[in-house]
Amino acid sequence: MLKLIIIIVYLAVGLVIASSNNYLGSLNDLSAVISALLAVLLWPLVLLGIDLHIGGIPNVEIKKKG
């Protein structure tokens, strides 16, 4: 029973961290779904700053100077 609680807490923390790092925003293709699953399962790496986006650059806006 304790193992199940630990797994649920681990996955819940992973969902929160993946959501706050824009992995769950648009799951419109397979690479985005895989990136989201990796971010949920490997959330300690996301906290260390490792980018787990698969298949290219994530959707971010680039501000131009001037």
MMTF fields as JSON, N, C-alpha, C and O atoms, coordinates in Angstrom:
{
  "mmtfVersion": "1.0.0",
  "mmtfProducer": "UNKNOWN",
  "numBonds": 263,
  "numAtoms": 264,
  "numGroups": 66,
  "numChains": 1,
  "numModels": 1,
  "chainsPerModel": [1],
  "groupsPerChain": [66],
  "chainIdList": ["A"],
  "bondAtomList": [4, 2, 8, 6, 12, 10, 16, 14, 20, 18, 24, 22, 28, 26, 32, 30, 36, 34, 40, 38, 44, 42, 48, 46, 52, 50, 56, 54, 60, 58, 64, 62, 68, 66, 72, 70, 76, 74, 80, 78, 84, 82, 88, 86, 92, 90, 96, 94, 100, 98, 104, 102, 108, 106, 112, 110, 116, 114, 120, 118, 124, 122, 128, 126, 132, 130, 136, 134, 140, 138, 144, 142, 148, 146, 152, 150, 156, 154, 160, 158, 164, 162, 168, 166, 172, 170, 176, 174, 180, 178, 184, 182, 188, 186, 192, 190, 196, 194, 200, 198, 204, 202, 208, 206, 212, 210, 216, 214, 220, 218, 224, 222, 228, 226, 232, 230, 236, 234, 240, 238, 244, 242, 248, 246, 252, 250, 256, 254, 260, 258],
  "bondOrderList": [1, 1, 1, 1, 1, 1, 1, 1, 1, 1, 1, 1, 1, 1, 1, 1, 1, 1, 1, 1, 1, 1, 1, 1, 1, 1, 1, 1, 1, 1, 1, 1, 1, 1, 1, 1, 1, 1, 1, 1, 1, 1, 1, 1, 1, 1, 1, 1, 1, 1, 1, 1, 1, 1, 1, 1, 1, 1, 1, 1, 1, 1, 1, 1, 1],
  "groupList": [{"groupName": "MET", "atomNameList": ["N", "CA", "C", "O"], "elementList": ["N", "C", "C", "O"], "formalChargeList": [0, 0, 0, 0], "bondAtomList": [1, 0, 2, 1, 3, 2], "bondOrderList": [1, 1, 2], "singleLetterCode": "M", "chemCompType": "L-PEPTIDE LINKING"}, {"groupName": "LEU", "atomNameList": ["N", "CA", "C", "O"], "elementList": ["N", "C", "C", "O"], "formalChargeList": [0, 0, 0, 0], "bondAtomList": [1, 0, 2, 1, 3, 2], "bondOrderList": [1, 1, 2], "singleLetterCode": "L", "chemCompType": "L-PEPTIDE LINKING"}, {"groupName": "LYS", "atomNameList": ["N", "CA", "C", "O"], "elementList": ["N", "C", "C", "O"], "formalChargeList": [0, 0, 0, 0], "bondAtomList": [1, 0, 2, 1, 3, 2], "bondOrderList": [1, 1, 2], "singleLetterCode": "K", "chemCompType": "L-PEPTIDE LINKING"}, {"groupName": "ILE", "atomNameList": ["N", "CA", "C", "O"], "elementList": ["N", "C", "C", "O"], "formalChargeList": [0, 0, 0, 0], "bondAtomList": [1, 0, 2, 1, 3, 2], "bondOrderList": [1, 1, 2], "singleLetterCode": "I", "chemCompType": "L-PEPTIDE LINKING"}, {"groupName": "VAL", "atomNameList": ["N", "CA", "C", "O"], "elementList": ["N", "C", "C", "O"], "formalChargeList": [0, 0, 0, 0], "bondAtomList": [1, 0, 2, 1, 3, 2], "bondOrderList": [1, 1, 2], "singleLetterCode": "V", "chemCompType": "L-PEPTIDE LINKING"}, {"groupName": "TYR", "atomNameList": ["N", "CA", "C", "O"], "elementList": ["N", "C", "C", "O"], "formalChargeList": [0, 0, 0, 0], "bondAtomList": [1, 0, 2, 1, 3, 2], "bondOrderList": [1, 1, 2], "singleLetterCode": "Y", "chemCompType": "L-PEPTIDE LINKING"}, {"groupName": "ALA", "atomNameList": ["N", "CA", "C", "O"], "elementList": ["N", "C", "C", "O"], "formalChargeList": [0, 0, 0, 0], "bondAtomList": [1, 0, 2, 1, 3, 2], "bondOrderList": [1, 1, 2], "singleLetterCode": "A", "chemCompType": "L-PEPTIDE LINKING"}, {"groupName": "GLY", "atomNameList": ["N", "CA", "C", "O"], "elementList": ["N", "C", "C", "O"], "formalChargeList": [0, 0, 0, 0], "bondAtomList": [1, 0, 2, 1, 3, 2], "bondOrderList": [1, 1, 2], "singleLetterCode": "G", "chemCompType": "PEPTIDE LINKING"}, {"groupName": "SER", "atomNameList": ["N", "CA", "C", "O"], "elementList": ["N", "C", "C", "O"], "formalChargeList": [0, 0, 0, 0], "bondAtomList": [1, 0, 2, 1, 3, 2], "bondOrderList": [1, 1, 2], "singleLetterCode": "S", "chemCompType": "L-PEPTIDE LINKING"}, {"groupName": "ASN", "atomNameList": ["N", "CA", "C", "O"], "elementList": ["N", "C", "C", "O"], "formalChargeList": [0, 0, 0, 0], "bondAtomList": [1, 0, 2, 1, 3, 2], "bondOrderList": [1, 1, 2], "singleLetterCode": "N", "chemCompType": "L-PEPTIDE LINKING"}, {"groupName": "ASP", "atomNameList": ["N", "CA", "C", "O"], "elementList": ["N", "C", "C", "O"], "formalChargeList": [0, 0, 0, 0], "bondAtomList": [1, 0, 2, 1, 3, 2], "bondOrderList": [1, 1, 2], "singleLetterCode": "D", "chemCompType": "L-PEPTIDE LINKING"}, {"groupName": "TRP", "atomNameList": ["N", "CA", "C", "O"], "elementList": ["N", "C", "C", "O"], "formalChargeList": [0, 0, 0, 0], "bondAtomList": [1, 0, 2, 1, 3, 2], "bondOrderList": [1, 1, 2], "singleLetterCode": "W", "chemCompType": "L-PEPTIDE LINKING"}, {"groupName": "PRO", "atomNameList": ["N", "CA", "C", "O"], "elementList": ["N", "C", "C", "O"], "formalChargeList": [0, 0, 0, 0], "bondAtomList": [1, 0, 2, 1, 3, 2], "bondOrderList": [1, 1, 2], "singleLetterCode": "P", "chemCompType": "L-PEPTIDE LINKING"}, {"groupName": "HIS", "atomNameList": ["N", "CA", "C", "O"], "elementList": ["N", "C", "C", "O"], "formalChargeList": [0, 0, 0, 0], "bondAtomList": [1, 0, 2, 1, 3, 2], "bondOrderList": [1, 1, 2], "singleLetterCode": "H", "chemCompType": "L-PEPTIDE LINKING"}, {"groupName": "GLU", "atomNameList": ["N", "CA", "C", "O"], "elementList": ["N", "C", "C", "O"], "formalChargeList": [0, 0, 0, 0], "bondAtomList": [1, 0, 2, 1, 3, 2], "bondOrderList": [1, 1, 2], "singleLetterCode": "E", "chemCompType": "L-PEPTIDE LINKING"}],
  "groupTypeList": [0, 1, 2, 1, 3, 3, 3, 3, 4, 5, 1, 6, 4, 7, 1, 4, 3, 6, 8, 8, 9, 9, 5, 1, 7, 8, 1, 9, 10, 1, 8, 6, 4, 3, 8, 6, 1, 1, 6, 4, 1, 1, 11, 12, 1, 4, 1, 1, 7, 3, 10, 1, 13, 3, 7, 7, 3, 12, 9, 4, 14, 3, 2, 2, 2, 7],
  "groupIdList": [1, 2, 3, 4, 5, 6, 7, 8, 9, 10, 11, 12, 13, 14, 15, 16, 17, 18, 19, 20, 21, 22, 23, 24, 25, 26, 27, 28, 29, 30, 31, 32, 33, 34, 35, 36, 37, 38, 39, 40, 41, 42, 43, 44, 45, 46, 47, 48, 49, 50, 51, 52, 53, 54, 55, 56, 57, 58, 59, 60, 61, 62, 63, 64, 65, 66],
  "secStructList": [7, 2, 2, 2, 2, 2, 2, 2, 2, 2, 2, 2, 2, 2, 2, 2, 2, 2, 2, 2, 6, 6, 1, 1, 1, 7, 7, 7, 1, 2, 2, 2, 2, 2, 2, 2, 2, 2, 2, 2, 2, 6, 2, 2, 2, 2, 2, 6, 6, 7, 7, 7, 7, 7, 1, 1, 7, 7, 7, 7, 7, 7, 7, 7, 7, 7],
  "xCoordList": [0.818, 0.0, 0.863, 0.535, 1.96, 2.849, 3.508, 3.696, 3.857, 4.461, 3.502, 3.915, 2.223, 1.226, 1.09, 0.967, 1.108, 1.018, 2.239, 2.11, 3.417, 4.646, 4.596, 4.994, 4.109, 4.004, 3.013, 3.275, 1.879, 0.878, 1.422, 1.21, 2.116, 2.701, 3.778, 3.844, 4.619, 5.67, 5.074, 5.557, 4.019, 3.382, 2.653, 2.638, 2.052, 1.373, 2.371, 2.104, 3.513, 4.558, 5.054, 5.286, 5.214, 5.633, 4.648, 5.054, 3.355, 2.345, 2.409, 2.293, 2.591, 2.661, 3.885, 3.794, 5.023, 6.256, 6.206, 6.632, 5.694, 5.567, 4.616, 4.859, 3.556, 2.608, 3.213, 2.99, 3.969, 4.557, 5.709, 6.115, 6.243, 7.322, 6.845, 7.643, 5.55, 4.943, 5.093, 5.231, 5.067, 5.078, 3.664, 3.477, 2.668, 1.303, 0.419, -0.797, 1.0, 0.223, -0.494, -1.719, 0.21, -0.411, 0.083, 1.22, -0.774, -0.426, -1.064, -1.901, -0.654, -1.296, -0.56, -1.063, 0.606, 1.283, 2.014, 2.102, 2.524, 3.134, 4.375, 4.6, 5.175, 6.392, 6.06, 6.785, 4.981, 4.57, 4.068, 4.324, 3.356, 2.863, 4.029, 4.041, 5.005, 6.183, 6.974, 7.444, 7.127, 7.83, 7.116, 7.758, 5.793, 5.023, 5.176, 5.344, 5.121, 5.3, 6.691, 6.843, 7.699, 9.061, 9.201, 9.863, 8.582, 8.672, 7.986, 8.468, 6.863, 6.164, 6.976, 7.087, 7.538, 8.282, 9.672, 10.169, 10.306, 11.678, 11.738, 12.657, 10.754, 10.659, 11.881, 12.137, 12.662, 13.873, 14.845, 15.54, 14.892, 15.758, 15.246, 16.033, 13.926, 13.343, 13.719, 14.02, 13.703, 14.097, 15.562, 15.936, 16.38, 17.799, 18.043, 19.175, 16.995, 17.121, 17.326, 17.624, 17.178, 17.35, 16.069, 14.976, 16.211, 15.064, 14.698, 15.521, 13.474, 13.026, 12.08, 11.394, 12.037, 11.196, 11.782, 12.975, 10.953, 11.375, 10.88, 9.748, 11.69, 11.233, 11.328, 10.584, 12.183, 12.36, 12.229, 12.223, 12.126, 12.071, 10.638, 9.705, 10.449, 9.093, 8.533, 9.281, 7.238, 6.588, 6.851, 6.195, 7.817, 8.119, 8.204, 8.614, 7.813, 7.886, 9.241, 9.725, 9.843, 11.137, 10.897, 10.354, 11.307, 11.119, 12.311, 13.463, 12.026, 13.086, 13.467, 12.627, 14.721, 15.174, 14.792, 14.809, 14.443, 14.185, 12.791, 12.407],
  "yCoordList": [-1.199, 0.0, 1.266, 2.251, 1.228, 2.377, 2.64, 3.793, 1.568, 1.734, 2.428, 3.267, 2.079, 2.698, 4.185, 4.991, 4.554, 5.961, 6.728, 7.853, 6.131, 6.778, 6.98, 8.034, 5.981, 6.098, 7.19, 7.968, 7.25, 8.271, 9.665, 10.58, 9.842, 11.136, 11.513, 12.665, 10.56, 10.803, 11.278, 12.243, 10.594, 10.973, 12.309, 13.088, 12.581, 13.864, 15.018, 16.048, 14.845, 15.871, 16.025, 17.144, 14.926, 14.978, 15.727, 16.485, 15.524, 16.249, 17.747, 18.547, 18.127, 19.547, 20.194, 21.283, 19.526, 20.084, 20.123, 21.106, 19.074, 19.067, 20.159, 20.801, 20.367, 21.414, 22.805, 23.679, 23.006, 24.326, 24.623, 25.778, 23.604, 23.796, 23.617, 23.33, 23.787, 23.797, 22.498, 22.532, 21.366, 20.092, 19.589, 18.735, 20.106, 19.625, 20.61, 20.425, 21.646, 22.695, 22.255, 22.361, 21.775, 21.356, 19.96, 19.779, 18.995, 17.603, 17.193, 16.292, 17.868, 17.659, 16.695, 16.396, 16.2, 15.199, 14.214, 14.409, 13.172, 12.094, 12.55, 12.114, 13.41, 13.857, 14.685, 14.621, 15.458, 16.234, 15.318, 15.568, 14.264, 13.305, 12.564, 12.361, 12.162, 11.47, 12.405, 11.988, 13.653, 14.632, 14.815, 14.897, 14.881, 15.038, 13.825, 13.977, 12.64, 11.428, 11.363, 11.002, 11.714, 11.733, 12.763, 12.509, 13.92, 14.973, 14.553, 14.863, 13.849, 13.386, 12.312, 12.324, 11.395, 10.291, 10.69, 10.155, 11.613, 12.017, 13.447, 14.196, 13.827, 15.215, 15.705, 16.908, 14.863, 15.418, 16.015, 16.987, 15.435, 15.987, 17.335, 18.224, 17.488, 18.767, 19.837, 20.972, 19.478, 20.433, 20.841, 21.95, 19.952, 20.266, 21.087, 21.489, 21.336, 22.177, 21.429, 22.049, 20.122, 19.339, 19.417, 19.182, 19.746, 19.887, 18.521, 17.873, 18.085, 16.78, 16.883, 15.915, 18.047, 18.185, 17.366, 17.46, 16.574, 15.696, 16.291, 16.767, 16.272, 16.66, 18.127, 18.605, 18.85, 20.231, 21.206, 20.838, 22.439, 23.526, 23.675, 23.671, 23.806, 24.016, 25.365, 26.253, 25.51, 26.756, 27.846, 27.911, 28.698, 29.84, 31.081, 31.023, 32.19, 33.447, 34.098, 34.159, 34.578, 35.238, 36.738, 37.191, 37.487, 38.937, 39.569, 39.253, 40.454, 41.144, 42.431, 43.093, 42.755, 44.0, 45.174, 45.089, 46.279, 47.488, 47.664, 48.647],
  "zCoordList": [0.0, 0.0, 0.0, -0.661, 0.742, 0.805, -0.555, -0.943, -1.277, -2.606, -3.562, -4.362, -3.48, -4.344, -4.037, -4.959, -2.789, -2.399, -2.893, -3.378, -2.775, -3.245, -4.762, -5.257, -5.499, -6.952, -7.343, -8.26, -6.651, -6.956, -6.673, -7.469, -5.561, -5.223, -6.24, -6.669, -6.627, -7.62, -8.942, -9.534, -9.407, -10.666, -10.55, -11.503, -9.398, -9.197, -9.245, -9.863, -8.596, -8.647, -10.087, -10.543, -10.795, -12.192, -13.067, -13.948, -12.836, -13.605, -13.34, -14.268, -12.09, -11.747, -12.382, -12.949, -12.286, -12.842, -14.371, -14.978, -14.99, -16.453, -16.921, -17.943, -16.191, -16.555, -16.401, -17.239, -15.347, -15.121, -16.074, -16.201, -16.745, -17.713, -19.153, -20.045, -19.374, -20.712, -21.498, -22.721, -20.823, -21.52, -21.804, -22.67, -21.088, -21.247, -21.993, -22.045, -22.568, -23.214, -24.469, -24.538, -25.445, -26.705, -27.058, -27.494, -26.866, -27.15, -28.478, -28.528, -29.544, -30.836, -31.759, -32.842, -31.373, -32.184, -31.27, -30.058, -31.877, -31.106, -30.349, -29.22, -30.943, -30.262, -29.022, -28.029, -29.065, -27.89, -26.778, -25.6, -27.149, -26.151, -25.507, -24.293, -26.31, -25.775, -24.869, -23.81, -25.268, -24.438, -23.104, -22.057, -23.142, -21.905, -20.993, -19.783, -21.558, -20.75, -20.128, -18.961, -20.913, -20.38, -19.266, -18.26, -19.446, -18.429, -17.139, -16.05, -17.251, -16.046, -15.34, -14.114, -16.093, -15.481, -15.022, -14.032, -15.716, -15.411, -14.885, -15.217, -14.062, -13.601, -12.839, -12.875, -12.145, -11.522, -12.547, -12.251, -13.747, -14.803, -15.282, -15.606, -15.326, -15.727, -14.706, -15.076, -13.425, -12.387, -12.509, -12.127, -13.038, -13.237, -14.501, -14.771, -15.271, -16.453, -17.748, -18.769, -17.742, -18.964, -19.788, -19.274, -21.061, -21.959, -22.523, -23.17, -22.282, -22.755, -23.949, -24.279, -24.6, -25.782, -26.92, -27.21, -27.559, -28.647, -29.957, -30.026, -30.973, -32.3, -32.615, -33.472, -31.985, -32.383, -31.238, -30.063, -31.617, -30.653, -30.151, -30.953, -28.844, -28.329, -28.766, -29.176, -28.677, -29.076, -28.052, -27.012, -28.357, -27.489, -28.358, -29.517, -27.783, -28.509, -28.275, -27.145, -29.343, -29.25, -29.412, -30.42, -28.41, -28.459, -29.171, -28.874, -30.102, -30.832, -30.1, -29.491, -30.173, -29.569, -30.451, -31.679, -29.788, -30.541, -30.816, -31.45]
}
